[in-house]
Amino acid sequence: MTTPEFTRNRENYCYRHPDRQSFVLCQRCLRTICPQCQTQAAVGVICPECLAAQRREQSPAQRRAQRRWGRGSGRAVAAVSSGQPVATYAIIAVTAAAYVLSLLIPQLSSWLGFAPGYLYPQLTGVFQPWRLLSTLLVHSTFWHVGLNMLSLWMIGRILEPMLGRGRFLSLYLISGLGGSVCVALLAPSSYVVGASGAIFGLFGALVVIARHLGANLTGILIVLGINLAIGFVPGLGISWQAHVGGVVAGALAGLIFARTRRADRRGLQIALLLVLVVVLLLLLLIPPVIYA
C-alpha cells in the first residue's frame, strides 16, 4: 500500500499523527487513528477528542460508575490498562495447542469432549467430571477453533483489563461450566466440544458490566442476539444449550463482579462466585432423577 494514490489519501493516516498509517476508525467520528490515539470502548475504539466529549456528556450515575470501576486512577472506564491481556493470550495459546495436538492424536477429542453420560456412573458406568471444562479445549474443525479464538481475542482485550487476570479466568471457566451444565439438563444425549459456552458467557458478563457503567449496549446486544439465534438454525450442529448456559452463568458472574467491585467486598465476591459454582454443580443432580 505505497502507491502515490494511497500516499496522497490523508484518510489512510492518523488525523493527529499524519506520518502514521492506520486502518482503524474512531467509532464516533469515523476519523482514522493510530494505535497511540486509540482508546478501547465497549465496541470498537474512540479517539482522544471523542473520549473527552464522552466524559463531558456523562451523567452523574456514569461518573459514579467510572470512579467505582476506574480504580481511582481518573482514567476512562473504557480504556484498556497498560497491561496486556495475558490470560486471554494464554487461553488462546493452550486451546490452539490442544487443537494441533488433536490433529496428531485424533482420540483427544473423544477423551476430552463432554457428554452428560460421563457424569452419571449409575447410568453408564463412567464418571469423568473433568469433561465439564476439558471440552473447552477441543474443537471439531479449524474454522470452529479459529472463530472461537477470534471472538475470545476481541472480547478478552476489553474485559480482562477491566476485571483483572484472575477474575477474567474465573469468568471464563464459570461460563464454560454453565454451558456444560445446561447441555446436561436440556440435551442429555448430546456430545459437545468447543469453547463457545465460555465465550458466550464473556458476552453475557460484558452486557451486565456495560449496563452498570452506563454504556451504550446496542452494538453488544445485536452481536449477542445474532450469535444466539444462529445456534437455533436446524442442521448446523450447534449446541444452543451450551450458548444459553454460558450466557446465563456469565451474566450472573458479571453481576457479582459489578456489585462487589470495591476492595472491601473482595471476600464477598469470592464467596458469591463459589456459591454460583456450587449451584451449577447441584443442578447436575437433576438429570439422574429424570433419566431414572
Steps between C-alpha positions, in 0.01 A plus 500: 500500500765751399363628169489877444120488514512331840755751632296798383185374671527653848217277625754217508696679773427594860339845516715588804823346366505549120814289461342184644301260285190348651187316390306546824219753527360669808155348554350844571655745250630238249839670471813286459702457819830327571552255790637776727178701460261209549298447816316169516125542545235235562478456123786629286735787583463875540740791448619740775262779397196272503617356832508852647154571357373171645626602844323835477174329405506255789211495738561510878431125515758434231758710684438301817543177301826631356634579846395155618650310204787730414703385803538861612732587212278757332533321168209420276321184599506382140875530471718193494757495776866500415528128572450246226204256517730217602223261607327545164820425311570202724156348439540551126847341502391196703187450290693532175760252627223258596353525149838429337548209739157365406614487138792281607294298748144471359379329818560818702157643421329183616706510821423862585162578341185516712197276504265496803530123532858534619372654826266223612672168575173352620373537144806442283765354730726800427581805716724761337401841641802682354324493165276784624796732435741299284250527215602867472837388362388285206336610176364319199652700212751775427217748443341399829811570706598800287171686539479420870852625566441811290193578709695434818777735389256777411306489826792400724700813427201701621391300803828373643654844563177605673469192721859392545654169398372290788139615476505470121625142515241418767229650279614293203497173696169571676340582165635178350365306797161665454493395137575137584240494777234632264591230247461237773158637594354565155687270260592186697573291191733751332878513467657846486845651454624856485534820701181664371321480835784677679522768230127563513542537876753776439241675285240462774735646760592789271134590455442508877818695574441746217148556633639589840746739336223675310647402162304471177405132472346506152799360314574233759139383516472478121815288474392279791147460364618402151744244633242349733247478218748319273516219755130424443536459121427133417772295337801701618581264785545784749425441867273791588472352848869570564456855372199572721660342806819698443313830463299446819801392708715780359233763561461386861876512553510842337229618736705379796806686373297815441343500847815406694757713321634682807808359672313462829256261328764264362413229750131528414585482133693176540225352718228582249702354213545180699126491568435537127733209423338284768151578366609403148641172627187428705292539185679193368310295758181554300575285190539167686149547636368572154684210336416245769 
